[in-house]
């Protein structure tokens, strides 16, 4: 029996673990043959599923009825999705071009439409046997396909591949947001490269808006507190990140997490003094003091601003435009 026939039989039997072992063991020539024949095999499966869907509707006379056409498409997609995991495994180990491999691994028809994201473990086990440069290229291309944090079609696979391969995560904001919506674990190898990006990634603050310090810190704030105590993250980098995020501005929901992170860090007088100029830059955009939760460091704040600053603020017309800086919730 040829290698292609073995792979084909394992795909149709949906024996994912055995299939992954077989694909990893393929020779280069066998790998090339399987990769070449996979697209035609998928078309064959699609045609078969379409024919079976038509036969199930043979009692209906109007073959062009929009409802029947939609039902056929749904039936075909559901049928293909049942073989999605083994087809992705086969493609992960045999498709030679990174662009073609990324396109294959992200095909919508290979994923269930409504079910939770499938476990990517076997696909990743195959992917990490490919050349390192190839893995990095595929990971970057797949990451670029993430559009939303809840994109279960691609995000779990990308994050699992980045963790297993050690590839540097590409700069892509939806990837950071997708990572934040997952588990917060101290042993996560993505902590180092992705945690500093939360201060810059669009949507990160909104993804973390439900984080709380009281009555006890929730998952990300709790993790960061543990990392701080263990000396695994830099107070200076976190403080600089918070201040830079404040200076960028935004609405209350987007800034809420960073305000609470700043409160968690609780800057010492020396740390605040080193950033005094940045804190003072926040003053013109700060609303009238009415929220005790605004993150003024211990060595600064409205009571310690200069007389010149206070006089300049007092000359503003009360009827003029009010500052837009959101009061933290």
N, C-alpha and C positions, 0 to 999 in steps of 0.2 A: 504493500500500500504506500502511495506517495505521501510526502509530508503534507501537501495540500489537502489530500483526502482525509488525512488524520485530523488536521485542523478543522476542516469543514464538518466532520462528524462530531467533533467535540463542541463546536459552536452550536450545532443543531440540538445536541444533547444537553447544552447549557451546563457543562461540567467546567466551571470557571477555574477552579484551582488546578485541575489536571491540564487544562488548556494553557494556563499561564506557564506551568512547568515545561510543556511541550514547545511553546513559542520561544521561551528563553533558550532552549537547547537547539534551536534550528541553526543550520549552517548558513553562511552568507547566501549561497545559491538558493537554498530552500526559503530563506527569508524574502529574497527578491521575488520568488515565484508566488508566495502567499500574498505579499503586498500587492503584486500586480493583479491577482485574481479576485481580491476582496471586493472592489467596487462592482464588478459584474455579478458577484455572488449576492451582494446587497440588492442589486436591481432585480435579480431572479427572485429573491425572497419578497420584494415589494410587488412584483408582478403576480406572484402566486397569491399573496394576501389580497390583492385587488380583485383577482378572479374569484376567489372564495367569497369576498364581500358581495360581488355582483350576483353570484349564484344564490346567496342568502336572500337576495331581493328579487329573485326571478318571478315571484308572484305579482310584483308591482309592474304595471305596464308603462308607466312614465319614467323612463330611465334617466331623463334629464331633470327630474324634479329636484329643486335646490336642497330640500331636506334630505332626500335619499343620497344625493351627492355628498352632503356634509357627513351623513352617517357612514358612508363608505370610507371617506377620508379618516374619520375617527377610528373606524374598525381596523383599517390598514395601519395607522400609526400605533394603535394599541398592540397589534400583532408583532410589529417590528420591535417595539420597545421591550417585548418579552425576551428578545435576543440581543438587546442593547449591550448588556454587560459583556458577554463573550465576544461580540463584534468589536467592542472597544479594546478588549484585551488583545485580540488578534491584530488590530491595527496598530496598537501601541508598540508591538514588538516587531512589526514587519514593514510598515510604511517608511520609506527612506527619507523623503523630504520633510523638514520640520514644518513648513507651511501646510503641506498636505496632511501630515499627522495631526496638527492642531485642528484643522478643518474637520477631519474624521472624528476626533475625540469630542468635538463640540456639536456634532450634528444633532439637531433637535429630534429627529425621528428615532434616535437611539436612546432616548430618555423617556421615562413615563411622564405623561402630561400632568397628572395630578398627584401622584405618589411622592413621598419624600425623596430626597436625593439618594441615589444608590451609594453604597459603600465603595469608595475608590481604591481600596487597599490592593486588590489584585492587579488593577490597571497600573498603579504606582509601582508595584513589585516588578512589573515588566519594564516600565519606563526607566527605572534607575539602572537597568542593565545596558542601556544604550550609551553611546559616547557622551561625555560630560558637556561638550559644546552643543551637541544636539539637544540634550535635556534643557540647557539654559535657553536655547532658542525656542523650543516648544513651550516651555513655561512662560516665557515673555509673551508669546503669541496668544496663549490661552488666557493669561491674565488680562490682556488687552480686550478680550471678548466679554469680560465682566462689565456689566452696565449698572447693575443694582446690587445692593448688599444681599438681597434675598434671591439672587440668581442661583438657584440650587443646581442648575444645569452644569455650570462650569466651576463656580467658586470652591466647592469642597475638593474637587480634583486638583485645582491649582494650588490650594493651600497645603494639601497632603503631599503633592510633588515637591513643593518648595521645602517643606520640613524634611522630607526623606533624602533629597538630593543635595541640600546645602547650597543650592543656587541662590544668588543674591536676588531678592524680590525686585521686580522692575518698579519704576516710579509710576504708579497708577492709583489715583485716589479711590476708585471703587474697590480696589484690592484691599486697601487699608480698612475701609469701612466694613467689607465682608469679614476681614479678620477680627474686627472688634465685636461683631455680632456673634462670634463663636465663643468657645470656652476661654477663660482667662486662667492660664496655667503658668506657674513659675518656671517649669522646665521646658516651655515652648521655645524652640530654636528661633522662632520668628520674632521674639520679644526684642532682641537687640536691634535688628534692622528696621522693624516697623513701629515700635513705640515712639521713637523721636518724630515719626511722620504724622502722628495724630494732631500735632499743632498746626500742620499745614494742609492736610488733606480735607478737601471739601466734603462735608457731610459727616465728618468724624464727631464733631460736637453734638450734632443732632442724634447720632446713633447712641451717644453716651448720656443723653439728657436725663434719663431716669436714675442715674447713679446718685446715691445718697451717702452722706457722712453719718447721719443719725437715723435711728438709734445706734446703728453700727454700720461701718462702711460696707457698701455693696461690692460686687465682685471685682471690678477694675480698680476702684479706690483701695479696696482691701489688699489686692495683689501689689499695687504700687507701694502701699505702706510697708508691706513685708519686704519688698525689694529694697526700699530705702533703709530699713533697719538692718538688712543684711549687707548693705553697702554695694549692692549690685547695680543700682542706678545712681546717677549723679544728681544731687540736689540742685546744683548750679544749672545743669542742662534743663531740668524740669522747670525751674523758676524762669529761666530765660524763655522757655517755650510758652509758659503761661503768659508772661508779660508781652511777648510778641503777638500772641493770639489776642490779648486784650487790645493791643494797638491796632490790629486789623479791624476790630469792630465786628458788628453783627447783631442779630437779635438775641433776646434773652435765652431762648431754647438752645441756640448754638453755643452760647458762652457758659451756660450753667455748669457743665462738668468742669471747665477750666477754673471757674471761681472756686469750686469745692476742692479741686486739686490744690489750688493755691492755699486755701485754708488748711488743708491737710499738711502741707509742707511747713507752714507757719514760719515765714522767713525770720531769721535772727536779725538784730539791728545791723550787724556788719553786712549781711547779705542784702538787706534793703538799701543800705547806704550805697553799695556798689551799683545799684540800679535806680538811684534817686532820680536821675534825669528822665528815665523812662516812666517812672511813676508820676512825675510832674507832668509829663506829656498827656497823661490820662485826665488831668484835672479839668481842662476846658470842656471835655466831652462828658464829664460826670454830672448826673442830675443833682439837685439839691439833696443834702444829706437826710435821707429818711429810711434807708435800709441798713440795719446794723450788720448785715451779712456781707457788705461790700469788702473785698479783700485788701484792705489797707494793711501793709506790714506794720510791725510794732513800732518801727522807728520813724514812720512818716504818717501822713494823713492830713485831713483838713486843719487840725489844730496846730500842725507844725509847718504849714506853708508860710512863705515869706510875706511880710507886710506888703511888699510891692505886688505880689500875686493877688493878695486879698483885695487891695485897693483896685487893681485892674478889673477884678471880677465884680466889685461893688458898683463900678461905673456903668455896667451893662444895663440897658433899658429893660425893665421887667416885661415890657410889652414886645420885646424882640423875640426872634426865634429861640426856642428852648433847645438845650442839648439833646442829642438823640441817643446817647449811651444808655443801654438798657439796664435797669436795676435788676441785679441777679435775683432769681427766684429762690 
